[in-house]
């Protein structure tokens, strides 16, 4: 593990903030306003789909595309706009979301509901990649990306250690086309009290057979990029025209079992995938990036991988989920995976 430093800070409203850096952070925290914080989400069970739905009405009030001078993810400055991070510098910052879907101390669900309901136990965190307001995984330095990778690993370990947590998922929403509400480079982490349905199905598939290990020998036409021990590829069964997966060639349940060299290779490859996306049409490429690691108890057979879901199907057209995708769960794709892989290979 590289020598990185953590500084824990309790915000005025009680939420935890953790600053990560490569050298000790000794500056005093700047003043921050005391604002009310009392979210009360809950879960309701969908009887036809057999899955939980999270209700978090307070999220309607979350910050929406503020101007740069009011960005809540930038470092605070003396006498300036008070942000979520009351320090004037940092490398990576992680804090409890002000508008969470899941909370560590949940309240009971409403009485009298006609379907089963539960408390929304869990934790939602924001991961701020850099103090720079503009940038991406592609523009971070190699040192910055590696630190970020170790932050993800550290949060996996911390969140899986919480009582009642069964699945932890880092993810990133990038671009207004996928509904992002803040432009500052950042991602999120959700720690769930249940295993979401997609991960249930993936876990079952990996219990039955080593799906990715069987697939790797056949992926040359679908290869986008690679680093030692890792492959980026368009899956031959992609549901989005420029969908890309990143996976270790040996099975790992999650990044917490990567060696130092594997962490560095993983970080580099993620950065290059984003760079290829941006080079494809010569502008910032919107996507949702999701880490698929082993749910609790599935570590023996699950194969960690990262999935990118980009909504673009051409330079000026988006792929919208419509009747067959939303109503039936059956995707119709406008581009062949092997052709998409070739375009991304040639983009850089």
C-alpha positions in Angstrom: 0.0 0.0 0.0 1.4 3.5 -0.8 1.9 5.9 2.0 -1.2 8.0 1.9 -2.7 10.0 4.8 -6.3 10.2 6.0 -7.8 13.1 8.0 -11.2 12.6 9.5 -13.4 15.6 10.1 -16.9 15.9 11.6 -18.9 18.5 9.7 -21.1 21.0 11.5 -24.2 18.9 10.7 -22.7 15.7 12.0 -21.7 14.1 8.7 -18.2 12.6 8.3 -15.6 14.0 5.9 -12.4 12.1 5.1 -9.5 13.8 3.3 -6.9 11.7 1.6 -3.5 13.0 0.6 0.1 12.0 0.0 1.4 14.3 2.7 -0.1 15.2 6.1 -2.9 17.8 6.1 -2.5 20.1 9.1 -4.6 23.1 8.1 -7.4 24.2 10.4 -10.9 23.7 9.1 -12.7 26.8 7.9 -16.1 27.8 9.4 -19.1 26.1 7.8 -22.8 26.9 8.2 -24.9 24.7 10.4 -27.8 23.4 8.2 -30.5 21.1 9.0 -29.8 17.4 8.2 -32.5 14.9 8.8 -33.2 12.7 5.8 -35.8 9.9 6.3 -35.7 7.5 3.3 -37.3 4.1 3.4 -37.7 0.9 1.3 -40.9 -0.5 -0.3 -41.0 -4.0 -1.9 -42.1 -4.3 -5.5 -44.2 -7.6 -5.5 -44.0 -8.2 -9.3 -40.3 -7.5 -9.8 -39.3 -9.0 -6.5 -37.0 -6.1 -5.6 -36.7 -3.2 -3.2 -37.4 0.4 -4.2 -35.8 3.3 -2.3 -38.0 6.4 -1.5 -36.0 9.5 -0.6 -38.2 12.5 -1.2 -35.6 14.9 0.2 -33.5 14.4 -2.8 -35.8 16.7 -4.8 -33.9 19.6 -3.1 -30.4 18.5 -4.1 -28.0 21.1 -5.7 -28.5 21.3 -9.4 -25.7 22.5 -11.8 -24.5 25.5 -9.8 -22.1 28.1 -11.3 -18.4 27.4 -10.6 -18.2 30.0 -7.9 -20.9 28.1 -5.9 -19.6 24.6 -6.6 -20.1 22.6 -3.3 -17.2 20.2 -4.2 -14.4 22.7 -4.6 -12.2 23.5 -1.6 -13.5 26.3 0.7 -11.6 29.6 0.8 -11.3 32.1 3.6 -14.3 34.5 3.3 -15.6 32.7 0.3 -18.5 30.4 -0.5 -18.7 27.7 2.1 -18.5 24.3 0.3 -18.9 20.8 1.5 -15.2 20.7 2.1 -14.1 23.3 4.7 -10.4 23.1 3.8 -8.5 25.2 1.3 -6.7 22.2 -0.3 -7.0 18.4 -0.6 -6.2 15.5 -3.0 -9.3 13.3 -2.6 -12.2 14.0 -0.4 -15.0 11.6 0.7 -18.0 12.7 2.7 -21.4 11.5 3.6 -23.9 12.6 1.0 -26.1 15.5 2.1 -29.0 14.0 0.1 -28.6 10.3 0.8 -30.8 7.4 -0.4 -29.6 5.2 2.5 -28.6 6.3 6.0 -26.7 4.8 8.9 -29.5 5.6 11.4 -32.7 5.0 9.5 -36.2 5.9 10.7 -39.1 3.5 10.4 -41.1 3.5 7.2 -44.6 5.0 7.2 -47.4 3.0 8.8 -50.3 1.5 6.8 -48.5 0.8 3.5 -50.1 -2.1 1.5 -46.7 -3.6 0.6 -43.8 -4.7 2.8 -41.5 -1.8 3.9 -38.2 -1.5 5.7 -35.8 1.0 7.0 -33.3 2.4 4.5 -30.2 1.3 6.3 -26.9 2.0 4.6 -24.5 4.8 3.7 -24.1 7.1 0.7 -20.8 8.8 0.1 -19.5 11.4 -2.4 -16.0 10.8 -3.7 -14.4 14.1 -5.0 -11.5 13.1 -7.3 -9.6 16.3 -7.2 -9.8 19.9 -5.9 -9.7 21.1 -9.5 -13.2 22.1 -10.7 -12.6 20.8 -14.3 -11.2 17.4 -15.2 -11.9 13.7 -15.4 -10.4 10.3 -14.8 -8.5 10.8 -18.1 -6.9 14.1 -17.1 -5.8 13.2 -13.5 -2.1 12.5 -13.2 -1.0 8.9 -12.8 -0.3 9.7 -9.1 -3.7 11.2 -8.6 -5.5 8.3 -10.3 -3.5 5.8 -8.2 -4.4 7.6 -5.0 -8.1 7.6 -6.1 -7.9 3.8 -6.7 -6.5 3.3 -3.2 -9.3 5.5 -1.8 -11.9 3.2 -3.5 -10.2 0.2 -1.9 -10.1 1.8 1.5 -13.8 2.7 1.3 -14.7 -0.9 0.3 -13.0 -2.2 3.4 -14.6 0.4 5.7 -18.1 0.1 4.3 -18.2 -3.7 4.2 -17.2 -3.7 7.8 -20.4 -1.8 8.8 -23.2 -3.9 10.4 -26.0 -4.8 8.0 -24.2 -3.9 4.8 -24.3 -6.6 2.1 -23.2 -4.8 -1.1 -20.9 -1.8 -1.8 -20.9 -0.1 -5.2 -18.7 2.8 -6.3 -20.0 4.5 -9.4 -19.7 7.7 -11.4 -22.3 9.6 -13.4 -20.6 11.9 -16.0 -22.4 14.5 -18.1 -25.7 16.1 -18.2 -27.0 13.4 -20.7 -27.0 11.0 -17.7 -28.5 13.5 -15.3 -25.4 14.7 -13.5 -26.2 17.6 -11.1 -22.6 18.7 -10.4 -19.8 19.1 -13.0 -16.9 18.9 -10.6 -15.1 15.5 -11.1 -16.6 13.1 -8.6 -18.3 9.8 -8.1 -20.4 8.2 -5.4 -20.5 5.0 -3.3 -23.6 3.3 -2.1 -23.5 0.7 0.7 -26.7 -1.4 0.6 -28.5 -3.5 3.2 -29.5 -6.0 0.5 -28.0 -7.4 -2.7 -29.5 -5.5 -5.7 -31.2 -7.7 -8.4 -28.5 -7.2 -11.0 -25.8 -8.3 -8.6 -28.0 -11.3 -7.5 -28.1 -12.5 -11.1 -24.4 -11.9 -11.6 -23.6 -13.8 -8.4 -25.7 -16.7 -9.5 -23.9 -16.8 -12.9 -20.5 -16.8 -11.3 -21.5 -19.5 -8.9 -22.4 -21.7 -11.9 -19.3 -21.1 -14.0 -16.3 -18.7 -14.4 -18.1 -16.6 -17.1 -15.4 -14.0 -17.7 -12.5 -16.5 -17.6 -14.3 -18.5 -20.3 -14.9 -15.4 -22.3 -11.4 -13.8 -22.3 -9.8 -16.1 -25.0 -12.5 -15.0 -27.5 -12.3 -11.3 -27.0 -9.6 -10.1 -29.5 -12.2 -8.5 -31.9 -13.8 -6.8 -28.9 -10.6 -5.6 -27.3 -10.4 -1.8 -26.7 -7.2 -1.5 -24.5 -5.2 -3.5 -22.0 -2.7 -3.2 -19.2 -0.7 -6.0 -17.7 -3.2 -8.2 -16.1 -6.3 -6.2 -17.2 -8.4 -6.0 -20.3 -10.8 -3.3 -21.5 -13.4 -4.6 -24.0 -16.8 -4.0 -25.6 -18.7 -7.1 -24.4 -20.1 -9.1 -27.4 -23.5 -8.9 -25.7 -23.3 -5.1 -25.0 -26.6 -3.4 -24.4 -25.2 0.1 -25.2 -23.5 0.9 -28.5 -20.2 2.0 -26.8 -20.4 0.0 -23.6 -17.0 -1.0 -22.2 -16.0 -3.4 -19.4 -12.7 -3.4 -17.6 -11.7 -6.6 -15.8 -8.7 -8.3 -14.3 -7.6 -11.4 -16.3 -7.3 -13.3 -13.1 -10.4 -13.6 -10.9 -10.5 -11.1 -8.0 -13.6 -10.5 -5.9 -12.8 -6.8 -5.7 -10.0 -4.3 -5.7 -9.2 -5.1 -2.1 -7.3 -8.2 -3.3 -5.2 -6.3 -6.0 -1.5 -6.0 -5.5 0.2 -2.6 -5.7 1.1 -3.2 -9.3 -2.4 -4.4 -10.1 -3.8 -1.2 -8.5 -1.5 0.9 -10.7 -2.5 -1.0 -13.9 -6.2 -0.8 -13.0 -6.0 3.0 -12.5 -4.1 3.6 -15.7 -6.5 1.5 -17.8 -9.6 3.3 -16.3 -8.0 6.6 -17.3 -7.3 5.5 -20.8 -10.8 4.2 -21.4 -12.2 7.6 -20.5 -9.5 9.2 -22.7 -10.7 7.0 -25.6 -14.3 7.9 -25.0 -13.4 11.7 -25.1 -11.3 11.2 -28.3 -14.0 9.3 -30.1 -16.1 12.4 -30.9 -13.6 15.1 -29.7 -15.5 16.1 -26.6 -16.3 15.0 -23.1 -18.2 11.7 -23.4 -21.1 11.1 -21.0 -21.3 7.8 -19.2 -22.3 5.9 -16.1 -19.4 3.9 -14.7 -20.2 1.2 -12.1 -18.0 -1.1 -10.1 -19.3 -4.7 -9.8 -17.5 -6.3 -6.9 -18.5 -9.4 -4.9 -21.5 -9.0 -2.6 -20.9 -10.2 1.0 -20.6 -13.9 0.9 -19.9 -14.2 -2.9 -16.1 -13.6 -2.7 -15.1 -17.2 -3.6 -16.6 -17.1 -7.1 -17.4 -13.5 -8.1 -15.2 -11.8 -10.7 -14.8 -8.1 -10.2 -15.3 -5.9 -13.2 -16.2 -2.3 -14.1 -19.0 -1.5 -16.5 -19.3 1.7 -18.5 -22.8 2.6 -19.9 -22.5 5.5 -22.3 -25.8 6.9 -23.6 -24.4 8.0 -27.0 -25.0 6.0 -30.1 -23.5 8.5 -32.6 -21.8 11.9 -32.3 -25.1 13.8 -32.1 -27.6 11.1 -31.0 -28.4 9.6 -27.6 -29.7 6.1 -26.9 -32.9 6.5 -24.9 -34.4 3.5 -23.1 -37.9 3.1 -24.6 -40.7 0.5 -24.7 -38.8 -2.7 -25.2 -36.0 -1.8 -22.8 -38.1 -0.3 -20.0 -41.2 -2.4 -20.4 -39.7 -5.8 -21.2 -36.1 -5.5 -20.2 -35.0 -6.5 -23.7 -32.4 -4.1 -25.2 -32.2 -3.3 -28.9 -28.7 -2.0 -29.9 -27.9 0.2 -32.9 -24.3 -0.8 -33.4 -22.3 -4.0 -33.5 -20.0 -4.5 -30.5 -17.0 -5.4 -32.7 -17.4 -2.2 -34.7 -17.7 -0.1 -31.6 -14.5 -1.8 -30.2 -12.7 -1.0 -33.4 -13.7 2.7 -33.2 -12.6 3.0 -29.6 -9.2 1.2 -30.4 -8.6 3.7 -33.2 -9.7 6.8 -31.2 -6.3 7.3 -29.6 
